[in-house]
Amino acid sequence: MHKIISVLVALHVSIFASYISVCQNCHGKGFEKRALGRSRIVKNLKKEEIKQRLNYFKTSSSIMKSYASSLSEKQIGQIAEIFGR
C-alpha cells in the first residue's frame, strides 16, 4: 500500500510540475516576467490576488482562459500557496 501511495504522490507532483512549466513559458522560471509584456508579475502578487485572477481568467476572453479553465479550486489554491507572497 505504501508503494502505491508513493507512486500516486510522485505522479501528482509530476503532473503539477509539468503544468507549472507551461506557466513558466510566459511568466518566467521564477514568475518574474510580464507575460506577453502585459501581465502583472506573478511573484509580486499576494496569494489571494493569484486566486482571484485565476478564477477571473476561467471565464474571461483572454489567452489565459484556456489555461485557467482547466484548473480546479484545489490546484488554484496550491498555485497561490507556492507562488504568492
C-alpha positions as protocol buffer text, in pm:
chain_id: "A"
residue {
  index: 1
  type: MET
  ca { x: 0 y: 0 z: 0 }
}
residue {
  index: 2
  type: HIS
  ca { x: 285 y: 239 z: 86 }
}
residue {
  index: 3
  type: LYS
  ca { x: 435 y: 184 z: -259 }
}
residue {
  index: 4
  type: ILE
  ca { x: 103 y: 266 z: -429 }
}
residue {
  index: 5
  type: ILE
  ca { x: 71 y: 586 z: -229 }
}
residue {
  index: 6
  type: SER
  ca { x: 429 y: 683 z: -315 }
}
residue {
  index: 7
  type: VAL
  ca { x: 362 y: 628 z: -685 }
}
residue {
  index: 8
  type: LEU
  ca { x: 42 y: 833 z: -673 }
}
residue {
  index: 9
  type: VAL
  ca { x: 217 y: 1119 z: -493 }
}
residue {
  index: 10
  type: ALA
  ca { x: 502 y: 1113 z: -745 }
}
residue {
  index: 11
  type: LEU
  ca { x: 254 y: 1115 z: -1032 }
}
residue {
  index: 12
  type: HIS
  ca { x: 64 y: 1409 z: -882 }
}
residue {
  index: 13
  type: VAL
  ca { x: 389 y: 1604 z: -834 }
}
residue {
  index: 14
  type: SER
  ca { x: 496 y: 1524 z: -1190 }
}
residue {
  index: 15
  type: ILE
  ca { x: 164 y: 1642 z: -1337 }
}
residue {
  index: 16
  type: PHE
  ca { x: 171 y: 1959 z: -1128 }
}
residue {
  index: 17
  type: ALA
  ca { x: 533 y: 2029 z: -1228 }
}
residue {
  index: 18
  type: SER
  ca { x: 454 y: 1986 z: -1598 }
}
residue {
  index: 19
  type: TYR
  ca { x: 158 y: 2222 z: -1566 }
}
residue {
  index: 20
  type: ILE
  ca { x: 373 y: 2483 z: -1390 }
}
residue {
  index: 21
  type: SER
  ca { x: 633 y: 2456 z: -1666 }
}
residue {
  index: 22
  type: VAL
  ca { x: 363 y: 2570 z: -1912 }
}
residue {
  index: 23
  type: CYS
  ca { x: 309 y: 2879 z: -1695 }
}
residue {
  index: 24
  type: GLN
  ca { x: 683 y: 2943 z: -1685 }
}
residue {
  index: 25
  type: ASN
  ca { x: 699 y: 2963 z: -2064 }
}
residue {
  index: 26
  type: CYS
  ca { x: 537 y: 3309 z: -2047 }
}
residue {
  index: 27
  type: HIS
  ca { x: 581 y: 3415 z: -1683 }
}
residue {
  index: 28
  type: GLY
  ca { x: 948 y: 3308 z: -1640 }
}
residue {
  index: 29
  type: LYS
  ca { x: 1104 y: 3034 z: -1431 }
}
residue {
  index: 30
  type: GLY
  ca { x: 1075 y: 3241 z: -1114 }
}
residue {
  index: 31
  type: PHE
  ca { x: 746 y: 3404 z: -1225 }
}
residue {
  index: 32
  type: GLU
  ca { x: 940 y: 3729 z: -1258 }
}
residue {
  index: 33
  type: LYS
  ca { x: 828 y: 3831 z: -1609 }
}
residue {
  index: 34
  type: ARG
  ca { x: 530 y: 4013 z: -1751 }
}
residue {
  index: 35
  type: ALA
  ca { x: 367 y: 3752 z: -1974 }
}
residue {
  index: 36
  type: LEU
  ca { x: 344 y: 3887 z: -2329 }
}
residue {
  index: 37
  type: GLY
  ca { x: 481 y: 4210 z: -2185 }
}
residue {
  index: 38
  type: ARG
  ca { x: 139 y: 4290 z: -2036 }
}
residue {
  index: 39
  type: SER
  ca { x: 54 y: 4083 z: -1731 }
}
residue {
  index: 40
  type: ARG
  ca { x: 127 y: 4161 z: -1371 }
}
residue {
  index: 41
  type: ILE
  ca { x: 435 y: 3991 z: -1229 }
}
residue {
  index: 42
  type: VAL
  ca { x: 309 y: 3679 z: -1052 }
}
residue {
  index: 43
  type: LYS
  ca { x: 583 y: 3662 z: -790 }
}
residue {
  index: 44
  type: ASN
  ca { x: 473 y: 4007 z: -666 }
}
residue {
  index: 45
  type: LEU
  ca { x: 109 y: 3906 z: -618 }
}
residue {
  index: 46
  type: LYS
  ca { x: -45 y: 3811 z: -285 }
}
residue {
  index: 47
  type: LYS
  ca { x: -191 y: 3462 z: -257 }
}
residue {
  index: 48
  type: GLU
  ca { x: -547 y: 3595 z: -262 }
}
residue {
  index: 49
  type: GLU
  ca { x: -473 y: 3802 z: -575 }
}
residue {
  index: 50
  type: ILE
  ca { x: -349 y: 3493 z: -757 }
}
residue {
  index: 51
  type: LYS
  ca { x: -667 y: 3305 z: -665 }
}
residue {
  index: 52
  type: GLN
  ca { x: -887 y: 3592 z: -775 }
}
residue {
  index: 53
  type: ARG
  ca { x: -706 y: 3642 z: -1105 }
}
residue {
  index: 54
  type: LEU
  ca { x: -703 y: 3271 z: -1195 }
}
residue {
  index: 55
  type: ASN
  ca { x: -1075 y: 3245 z: -1117 }
}
residue {
  index: 56
  type: TYR
  ca { x: -1141 y: 3555 z: -1329 }
}
residue {
  index: 57
  type: PHE
  ca { x: -944 y: 3408 z: -1619 }
}
residue {
  index: 58
  type: LYS
  ca { x: -1161 y: 3094 z: -1613 }
}
residue {
  index: 59
  type: THR
  ca { x: -1448 y: 3295 z: -1763 }
}
residue {
  index: 60
  type: SER
  ca { x: -1259 y: 3571 z: -1943 }
}
residue {
  index: 61
  type: SER
  ca { x: -1191 y: 3601 z: -2312 }
}
residue {
  index: 62
  type: SER
  ca { x: -815 y: 3636 z: -2256 }
}
residue {
  index: 63
  type: ILE
  ca { x: -543 y: 3397 z: -2365 }
}
residue {
  index: 64
  type: MET
  ca { x: -533 y: 3274 z: -2004 }
}
residue {
  index: 65
  type: LYS
  ca { x: -882 y: 3121 z: -2028 }
}
residue {
  index: 66
  type: SER
  ca { x: -754 y: 2804 z: -2193 }
}
residue {
  index: 67
  type: TYR
  ca { x: -507 y: 2752 z: -1908 }
}
residue {
  index: 68
  type: ALA
  ca { x: -714 y: 2867 z: -1610 }
}
residue {
  index: 69
  type: SER
  ca { x: -1035 y: 2690 z: -1710 }
}
residue {
  index: 70
  type: SER
  ca { x: -869 y: 2351 z: -1663 }
}
residue {
  index: 71
  type: LEU
  ca { x: -765 y: 2427 z: -1304 }
}
residue {
  index: 72
  type: SER
  ca { x: -963 y: 2301 z: -1006 }
}
residue {
  index: 73
  type: GLU
  ca { x: -1012 y: 2516 z: -697 }
}
residue {
  index: 74
  type: LYS
  ca { x: -760 y: 2292 z: -520 }
}
residue {
  index: 75
  type: GLN
  ca { x: -500 y: 2348 z: -791 }
}
residue {
  index: 76
  type: ILE
  ca { x: -560 y: 2724 z: -784 }
}
residue {
  index: 77
  type: GLY
  ca { x: -507 y: 2717 z: -408 }
}
residue {
  index: 78
  type: GLN
  ca { x: -185 y: 2520 z: -448 }
}
residue {
  index: 79
  type: ILE
  ca { x: -52 y: 2761 z: -708 }
}
residue {
  index: 80
  type: ALA
  ca { x: -136 y: 3056 z: -482 }
}
residue {
  index: 81
  type: GLU
  ca { x: 32 y: 2893 z: -181 }
}
residue {
  index: 82
  type: ILE
  ca { x: 350 y: 2815 z: -371 }
}
residue {
  index: 83
  type: PHE
  ca { x: 392 y: 3134 z: -573 }
}
residue {
  index: 84
  type: GLY
  ca { x: 204 y: 3402 z: -380 }
}
residue {
  index: 85
  type: ARG
  ca { x: 355 y: 3621 z: -117 }
}
